[in-house]
Amino acid sequence: MAWIEKPDYEVILSEGSLELRKYKAMIVAEVVRPRGSDLNMGFQDIFNYISGQNQGEQKISMTAPVINRQGEDYFATAFVMPSQYTLETLPVPKDPNVSIKERVGGTFAVIRFSGSWSEARFRERQKQLEDWIRLHGWQITSELTIARYNPPFTPAVLRRNELMYQIKME
């Protein structure tokens, strides 16, 4: 499999599948949709953008992970843009649903796990992560972020999934 760029981070603390990481700011292409809409559409919109549906008809390399966030009334999908780009050098999306923005860096508590995606596994790992954050006395300062590193055809046992919260250390 070809090398795929991933965001750089520094591991501050590692305890099994749980890590405290420091990320730098990164640029993402993001689509935000109302909850209940077809969640795959956000992925497809951004995939079309990196495949050349932009002002320069420029192809942009795929990166990992694909990032999802959800609030009470929205679901967001984002691709991290390759590090060679800046906000000024990325081509403008033709699709008005795709926005280019800087995602703030900071300290994140992360749990890593493999396997196929299921609501039960998701909730179990979310609880594990939140318990770990509480144990250390950290404060959650963001909504939950879901990071998926592999295409759907990757065997479940080889998939890399992560849940993360930005945190403030007391």
C-alpha positions in Angstrom: 0.0 0.0 0.0 1.3 3.5 -0.9 2.4 5.8 1.8 -0.3 8.2 3.0 0.5 11.4 4.9 -0.9 11.6 8.5 -0.8 14.6 10.8 2.4 14.8 13.0 1.9 14.7 16.8 4.0 14.3 19.9 3.1 11.6 22.4 3.2 13.2 25.9 1.9 10.2 27.8 1.1 6.6 26.7 -0.9 4.1 28.8 -1.8 1.0 26.7 -4.3 2.1 23.9 -4.6 5.6 25.5 -2.4 8.5 24.6 -2.0 12.2 25.5 -0.9 13.9 22.3 0.2 17.4 21.2 -0.9 18.3 17.7 0.1 21.4 15.7 -2.6 23.3 13.8 -3.6 21.7 10.5 -5.7 22.6 7.5 -8.8 20.6 6.7 -11.4 20.5 4.0 -14.8 20.0 5.8 -18.4 19.5 5.1 -21.0 20.1 7.8 -24.5 18.5 7.4 -27.6 18.4 9.5 -27.9 15.2 11.6 -30.0 12.7 9.9 -28.8 13.5 6.4 -26.8 11.0 4.4 -23.5 11.0 6.2 -21.6 9.5 3.3 -22.3 12.7 1.3 -19.8 14.7 3.2 -17.1 12.2 2.5 -18.1 12.2 -1.2 -18.1 16.0 -1.4 -14.6 16.2 -0.1 -13.4 13.3 -2.2 -14.7 15.1 -5.2 -12.8 18.3 -4.1 -9.5 16.5 -3.8 -10.2 14.6 -7.1 -10.1 17.9 -9.0 -13.5 19.6 -8.5 -11.9 22.8 -7.4 -11.0 26.1 -9.1 -7.6 24.8 -10.3 -9.0 21.4 -11.3 -6.0 20.3 -9.2 -5.7 16.8 -7.7 -4.8 16.7 -4.0 -3.3 13.6 -2.4 -5.5 11.7 0.0 -4.4 11.7 3.6 -5.4 9.9 6.8 -7.4 10.0 8.9 -10.9 10.9 7.8 -12.2 13.0 10.8 -15.8 13.1 12.0 -17.4 15.3 14.6 -21.0 15.5 15.7 -23.1 17.9 17.7 -26.7 17.8 18.6 -27.9 19.0 15.2 -24.9 18.5 12.9 -22.4 15.9 11.6 -19.1 17.1 10.2 -16.6 15.2 7.9 -13.1 16.5 7.3 -10.0 15.4 5.4 -6.6 16.8 6.6 -4.9 18.5 3.7 -1.4 17.6 2.8 1.2 19.6 4.8 2.6 21.2 1.6 -0.5 23.4 1.4 -1.5 26.6 3.2 -4.9 28.3 3.3 -3.6 30.5 0.5 -2.3 27.8 -1.8 -5.2 25.3 -1.7 -7.5 25.6 -4.6 -11.0 27.0 -3.9 -13.7 24.3 -3.8 -16.3 24.4 -6.6 -18.9 22.9 -4.2 -20.1 25.5 -1.7 -20.6 22.7 0.9 -16.9 22.2 1.2 -15.0 24.7 3.3 -11.3 25.0 3.9 -10.3 26.0 7.4 -7.5 25.7 10.0 -8.1 23.2 12.7 -6.5 24.4 15.9 -3.7 22.5 17.5 -3.5 21.6 21.1 -3.4 18.7 23.6 -5.7 15.7 22.9 -6.6 12.6 24.9 -6.9 9.7 22.4 -7.9 6.1 22.5 -6.8 3.8 19.6 -8.6 0.6 18.6 -9.0 -1.7 15.7 -12.0 -3.5 14.3 -15.1 -2.7 12.3 -17.2 0.2 13.4 -20.2 -0.4 15.7 -22.2 1.8 18.0 -21.5 -0.6 21.0 -17.7 -0.5 20.4 -17.8 3.2 19.9 -19.7 3.9 23.2 -17.4 1.4 25.1 -14.2 3.2 23.9 -15.8 6.6 24.5 -16.5 5.7 28.1 -12.9 4.3 28.5 -11.5 7.5 27.2 -13.7 9.7 29.4 -12.8 7.7 32.5 -9.1 8.1 31.7 -9.5 11.8 31.3 -11.4 12.0 34.6 -8.8 9.9 36.3 -6.1 12.4 35.4 -8.2 15.4 36.3 -8.2 16.9 32.8 -11.0 19.0 31.4 -12.6 18.2 28.0 -12.7 21.3 25.9 -14.1 20.0 22.6 -16.7 17.7 21.2 -15.7 14.1 20.5 -13.7 13.6 17.3 -13.7 10.3 15.5 -10.6 9.5 13.3 -10.7 6.6 10.8 -7.4 5.7 9.1 -8.3 3.0 6.6 -10.5 2.5 3.6 -13.6 0.3 4.1 -12.1 -2.7 2.2 -9.3 -3.0 4.9 -9.8 -6.2 6.9 -11.4 -5.2 10.3 -8.5 -6.6 12.4 -6.1 -4.2 10.5 -8.2 -1.1 10.8 -7.1 1.8 12.9 -9.8 3.9 14.6 -9.4 6.6 17.2 -11.6 8.7 19.4 -10.2 12.0 20.8 -11.1 15.0 22.9 -9.1 18.2 23.1 -8.3 18.7 26.8 -7.0 21.3 29.2 -4.6 20.0 31.9 -5.2 21.4 35.3 
